[in-house]
Amino acid sequence: MKEDKDVLRAVFGQVYEAKSSLSQALEKYPRAFSEEVVTALKVGERGGAAKLAESMKNIGSNAPSESTSGGGMAGSLYPAGLLLGVIGLLVLIFTYLLPRSASSWL
């Protein structure tokens, strides 16, 4: 997480100080930014703002969604809630309902 912030700060610094274009700045960090993103930015920078917006829109539509890229926390809330509900139901059955019904049978 801290490494990501450092990369973004470095990219911002390079672009802000006009040392390089955005695509050139991102190109220096291949582990953080895919080749597709850098290439789309280069095309957009050469073609103007409209072309850049179109390129980024295409990248966005091809990006994996959170559900397929390991959005684990959101995906695990339903099973965790279901498990807690089942455990609660079992506790209710074994601590309240079964002893009550057993005493009525005797």
ABEGO torsion letter per residue (X at the ends): XAAAAAAAAAAAAAAAAGABBAAAAAAABAAABBAAAAAAAAAAAAAEAAAAAAAAAAAAAABBBAAAAGBAAAAAAAAAAAAAAAAAAAAAAAAAAAAAAAAAAX
